[in-house]
Amino acid sequence: MAGSEQGWWQGKKAALVVAHPGHELRVHHWMENARPLVLVLTDGSGHLGAGRLDRTAAVLAGAGASPSANFFGKMPDRELYRAILAGEMETFRALADEIATILANEEIDYVAADAVEGFNPGHDVCRLLVNAALARLRGRNGRDLPNLEFPLEAATLKRQTRGGIELHLDAGALDRKLKAVDNYPELTEEADRLRAAHGMASFGVERLTPVDYLLDVSDCCEQPPAYERWGEERVKSGYYTTVLRFREHVEPIARRLAKRVIV
């Protein structure tokens, strides 16, 4: 195994929760070591495209991870964004409850999931669902599971790192990771963009950091977030009809989930 500054997680039962198939590539070597149960919120179909769950299933198999039988592409991407715009709290409460139930039934010891970065509202809402699920577990049985996040856009997160996981990939681990990326053609453009923004060296370090913001995400990303600016451009071009906004659509979901974390 490549280097790690913290070993508390080794031998523990892990879960990985991601908004879209393909996010698992960001923590590929961690998956090889942790062999997590993987929950995927959407099918990766985007606005009008086809899903890519089969690609992610292949990545998981190669890394020794396991897809959740009941939470692997719960909805199309466009259905998630529609629910965010509509503020469908029953949908989000049900999803958080389902995640909590899976974590309890599978006797998971710690969880890793997408970070709130303000890059994609689906990523941010996925994190809110995980935080709500873990809060409900604490309320139900007193279990306080370690809760880790990892960046999808940034090279690193500007948040606390103590108690997290940091892996420095050796040549073999990096080669396996890059081959997994190359075998996921739907994400070639995104991978190229990350290489250009952060350099190839960024693929050789995986950092999973403790989450400390729970359901208060008011200061977790720049305002307005990137997706609002892109949304405004796409509304002008006629691609979208409505701009999905952090303060108007995402933050209210966090507040409403916080009101019902103990059931």
Backbone torsions as a table, in degrees:
resi	resn	phi	psi	omega
1	MET	NA	142.7	174.9
2	ALA	-70.0	169.7	-169.5
3	GLY	-65.3	146.9	174.4
4	SER	-139.9	137.9	178.2
5	GLU	-82.5	-18.5	-179.0
6	GLN	-128.3	135.1	-179.7
7	GLY	-114.7	5.8	-175.3
8	TRP	-59.3	-27.3	-172.0
9	TRP	-84.1	-15.8	-176.0
10	GLN	-68.9	131.1	-177.5
11	GLY	84.9	-3.4	177.1
12	LYS	-89.2	154.9	179.7
13	LYS	-87.6	119.7	-172.4
14	ALA	-110.7	154.9	169.7
15	ALA	-126.1	141.9	174.1
16	LEU	-116.5	127.1	179.6
17	VAL	-122.2	122.2	-177.5
18	VAL	-130.5	153.3	-179.8
19	ALA	-72.9	-41.6	-173.8
20	HIS	-132.3	146.2	173.1
21	PRO	-60.6	137.6	-175.8
22	GLY	111.5	-25.5	179.6
23	HIS	-63.3	-26.3	-179.9
24	GLU	-59.9	-22.9	-179.9
25	LEU	-63.5	-26.7	-179.1
26	ARG	-66.9	-23.2	-179.5
27	VAL	-126.5	42.7	-173.7
28	HIS	-60.5	-46.0	-177.4
29	HIS	-72.1	-35.3	173.4
30	TRP	-58.4	-41.8	177.8
31	MET	-60.0	-40.8	179.9
32	GLU	-59.1	-33.4	-178.7
33	ASN	-89.7	-41.9	-175.7
34	ALA	-84.2	-26.5	-177.9
35	ARG	48.3	60.0	-172.7
36	PRO	-76.4	162.5	162.5
37	LEU	-79.4	131.2	-172.4
38	VAL	-114.0	124.1	175.8
39	LEU	-108.1	131.0	-178.9
40	VAL	-123.8	123.4	-174.1
41	LEU	-70.4	-49.0	-176.2
42	THR	-114.8	175.7	179.9
43	ASP	-92.6	-2.5	178.5
44	GLY	77.1	21.0	-175.2
45	SER	-81.2	-9.9	178.2
46	GLY	66.4	-151.1	-176.4
47	HIS	-74.0	-44.7	-177.9
48	LEU	-139.8	4.3	-171.2
49	GLY	-85.6	-173.3	177.4
50	ALA	-93.1	155.0	178.8
51	GLY	-70.4	165.8	-179.1
52	ARG	-134.9	31.0	-179.7
53	LEU	-63.7	-32.7	179.4
54	ASP	-61.9	-38.4	177.9
55	ARG	-62.1	-46.1	-179.6
56	THR	-66.4	-37.9	177.0
57	ALA	-58.4	-38.8	178.4
58	ALA	-67.8	-40.4	177.4
59	VAL	-61.1	-45.5	-178.9
60	LEU	-62.4	-43.5	179.7
61	ALA	-60.9	-41.3	-180.0
62	GLY	-67.2	-29.0	-178.3
63	ALA	-94.4	-5.6	-179.7
64	GLY	85.1	13.5	177.4
65	ALA	-91.9	168.3	-176.1
66	SER	-127.5	130.7	175.5
67	PRO	-73.5	143.6	174.4
68	SER	-66.0	135.7	-179.0
69	ALA	-67.2	-29.8	-172.2
70	ASN	-117.1	1.9	-178.3
71	PHE	-143.5	72.3	-176.4
72	PHE	-144.4	85.7	-173.5
73	GLY	83.5	60.1	-175.7
74	LYS	-67.5	-26.7	-176.7
75	MET	-158.9	157.6	172.1
76	PRO	-65.3	154.0	178.8
77	ASP	-54.6	-46.4	-175.8
78	ARG	-63.2	-28.8	177.2
79	GLU	-70.9	-37.2	176.4
80	LEU	-62.6	-47.4	-178.2
81	TYR	-66.6	-34.7	176.5
82	ARG	-63.2	-42.9	-179.9
83	ALA	-65.8	-36.6	177.1
84	ILE	-64.4	-47.0	179.8
85	LEU	-61.4	-38.3	-177.3
86	ALA	-82.5	-11.0	-177.9
87	GLY	64.5	42.0	-175.8
88	GLU	-77.7	83.4	-173.3
89	MET	-66.7	-30.8	178.2
90	GLU	-63.0	-36.3	176.1
91	THR	-62.3	-47.1	-176.3
92	PHE	-72.4	-35.9	176.1
93	ARG	-64.4	-41.0	179.4
94	ALA	-64.9	-40.6	178.6
95	LEU	-64.7	-43.4	178.2
96	ALA	-63.0	-41.1	177.5
97	ASP	-61.7	-41.6	-179.0
98	GLU	-65.5	-42.1	177.1
99	ILE	-61.3	-44.9	179.9
100	ALA	-59.7	-42.3	-179.6
101	THR	-64.7	-42.4	178.8
102	ILE	-63.3	-45.3	-179.7
103	LEU	-60.7	-39.4	179.5
104	ALA	-70.3	-48.1	-176.8
105	ASN	-64.5	-34.3	-179.4
106	GLU	-86.9	-0.2	179.1
107	GLU	53.6	48.0	-179.9
108	ILE	-69.6	140.2	-179.0
109	ASP	-95.9	-29.9	177.3
110	TYR	-157.5	160.9	-172.4
111	VAL	-129.6	140.1	170.5
112	ALA	-122.2	143.3	-178.4
113	ALA	-158.5	170.2	177.4
114	ASP	-52.8	147.6	174.7
115	ALA	-90.1	156.6	167.6
116	VAL	-77.9	117.0	-179.3
117	GLU	-127.7	-10.1	-176.7
118	GLY	74.8	16.3	179.9
119	PHE	-92.0	-39.7	-179.1
120	ASN	-143.2	126.5	-177.6
121	PRO	-62.7	-29.3	177.4
122	GLY	-64.1	-39.6	176.9
123	HIS	-62.4	-45.0	-177.1
124	ASP	-65.3	-41.8	-179.9
125	VAL	-68.7	-36.2	175.2
126	CYS	-57.1	-44.9	177.9
127	ARG	-61.7	-40.0	177.9
128	LEU	-61.7	-40.0	178.9
129	LEU	-63.0	-41.8	178.6
130	VAL	-64.6	-45.7	-179.6
131	ASN	-62.9	-39.7	177.5
132	ALA	-66.0	-40.8	179.2
133	ALA	-61.9	-43.1	-179.9
134	LEU	-68.7	-35.7	175.8
135	ALA	-64.2	-37.3	178.8
136	ARG	-68.3	-37.5	176.0
137	LEU	-61.2	-42.1	177.6
138	ARG	-60.3	-41.3	-179.0
139	GLY	-69.3	-32.7	-176.3
140	ARG	-80.3	-47.2	-172.6
141	ASN	-132.0	7.2	177.1
142	GLY	77.5	3.2	180.0
143	ARG	-78.1	127.6	-179.3
144	ASP	-114.7	88.2	-174.4
145	LEU	-76.8	137.8	171.0
146	PRO	-54.6	136.0	-171.6
147	ASN	-126.7	111.2	-174.3
148	LEU	-115.4	151.3	177.1
149	GLU	-128.7	158.5	175.8
150	PHE	-141.1	148.6	-177.6
151	PRO	-78.8	148.9	173.9
152	LEU	-105.9	-29.0	-178.9
153	GLU	-109.5	-45.6	-179.4
154	ALA	-75.1	157.2	173.8
155	ALA	-71.3	-39.5	176.6
156	THR	-143.9	162.9	176.8
157	LEU	-97.6	140.5	179.5
158	LYS	-90.1	56.4	178.4
159	ARG	-133.7	-178.9	-175.1
160	GLN	-61.3	150.4	178.9
161	THR	-121.7	-14.4	-178.3
162	ARG	-60.0	131.7	179.1
163	GLY	85.2	6.4	179.8
164	GLY	-95.4	-159.7	-179.5
165	ILE	-127.1	131.8	176.1
166	GLU	-132.6	118.7	-179.0
167	LEU	-115.2	129.1	174.3
168	HIS	-106.4	112.5	-171.9
169	LEU	-74.3	133.0	171.8
170	ASP	-79.0	179.5	-173.8
171	ALA	-59.8	-40.1	-179.2
172	GLY	-66.9	-44.4	179.9
173	ALA	-64.5	-41.4	179.0
174	LEU	-65.3	-40.3	179.0
175	ASP	-62.4	-42.9	178.7
176	ARG	-64.2	-39.8	179.8
177	LYS	-64.8	-46.7	-178.6
178	LEU	-66.1	-34.7	176.0
179	LYS	-65.6	-39.3	177.3
180	ALA	-63.3	-39.7	176.7
181	VAL	-64.3	-45.2	-178.8
182	ASP	-64.4	-27.8	179.6
183	ASN	-85.8	10.0	179.6
184	TYR	-120.6	72.9	-171.1
185	PRO	-61.3	-25.4	178.8
186	GLU	-63.2	-19.8	-177.5
187	LEU	-110.1	13.2	-178.7
188	THR	-58.3	-45.0	-178.8
189	GLU	-62.1	-42.3	179.4
190	GLU	-66.1	-41.9	179.6
191	ALA	-63.1	-41.7	178.4
192	ASP	-63.4	-38.4	179.4
193	ARG	-65.2	-40.8	179.1
194	LEU	-67.8	-38.4	176.3
195	ARG	-61.1	-43.4	-179.2
196	ALA	-66.8	-36.8	-176.3
197	ALA	-77.5	-38.9	-170.2
198	HIS	-120.2	-9.6	-178.6
199	GLY	86.7	158.0	-179.5
200	MET	-62.4	-29.7	-177.8
201	ALA	-59.9	-27.3	-178.7
202	SER	-65.3	-24.1	178.2
203	PHE	-74.4	-15.1	-176.0
204	GLY	-92.4	2.4	177.6
205	VAL	-130.7	133.1	176.5
206	GLU	-122.1	120.7	-179.5
207	ARG	-120.4	125.7	174.5
208	LEU	-117.4	118.4	-170.7
209	THR	-115.4	150.1	-178.5
210	PRO	-63.8	142.7	177.8
211	VAL	-91.2	130.1	179.9
212	ASP	-124.6	4.2	-175.7
213	TYR	-102.8	-10.3	175.2
214	LEU	48.3	-114.5	-177.5
215	LEU	-109.7	16.3	171.5
216	ASP	-107.5	96.9	-174.4
217	VAL	-107.5	17.2	-173.0
218	SER	-62.0	-27.3	-176.9
219	ASP	-117.2	22.6	-173.8
220	CYS	-87.3	-12.4	-178.8
221	CYS	-153.5	163.8	179.6
222	GLU	-64.1	154.1	178.1
223	GLN	-123.8	132.5	-7.6
224	PRO	-72.3	150.1	-179.6
225	PRO	-69.0	164.3	-176.2
226	ALA	-57.5	-37.5	-174.6
227	TYR	-69.2	-22.7	174.7
228	GLU	-69.7	-41.6	179.0
229	ARG	-64.2	-43.2	178.0
230	TRP	-65.9	-39.4	179.4
231	GLY	-61.9	-40.2	178.1
232	GLU	-62.3	-40.4	178.6
233	GLU	-65.3	-39.3	-177.8
234	ARG	-74.8	-30.1	173.4
235	VAL	-66.0	-42.1	178.3
236	LYS	-61.2	-35.2	-178.7
237	SER	-82.5	-8.3	-179.7
238	GLY	89.0	2.9	-178.9
239	TYR	-72.8	-41.1	174.7
240	TYR	-116.1	162.4	177.0
241	THR	-105.4	-20.2	-176.1
242	THR	-139.4	142.0	175.3
243	VAL	-87.6	125.4	176.2
244	LEU	-84.8	122.9	-172.3
245	ARG	-117.7	145.9	-177.5
246	PHE	-63.6	-54.9	-175.9
247	ARG	-67.5	-33.6	-174.9
248	GLU	-86.5	-32.2	-172.1
249	HIS	-118.8	-43.3	-174.8
250	VAL	-83.1	-50.1	-177.2
251	GLU	-60.5	-37.8	176.5
252	PRO	-61.6	-32.2	176.5
253	ILE	-63.2	-41.9	178.0
254	ALA	-60.7	-46.0	-178.1
255	ARG	-63.8	-40.7	-177.7
256	ARG	-73.4	-34.9	174.2
257	LEU	-64.4	-35.9	-178.7
258	ALA	-64.6	-26.4	-179.6
259	LYS	-75.2	-13.0	-174.8
260	ARG	-137.6	49.7	-179.3
261	VAL	-90.7	-15.8	177.9
262	ILE	-116.5	116.7	-178.5
263	VAL	-129.9	NA	NA
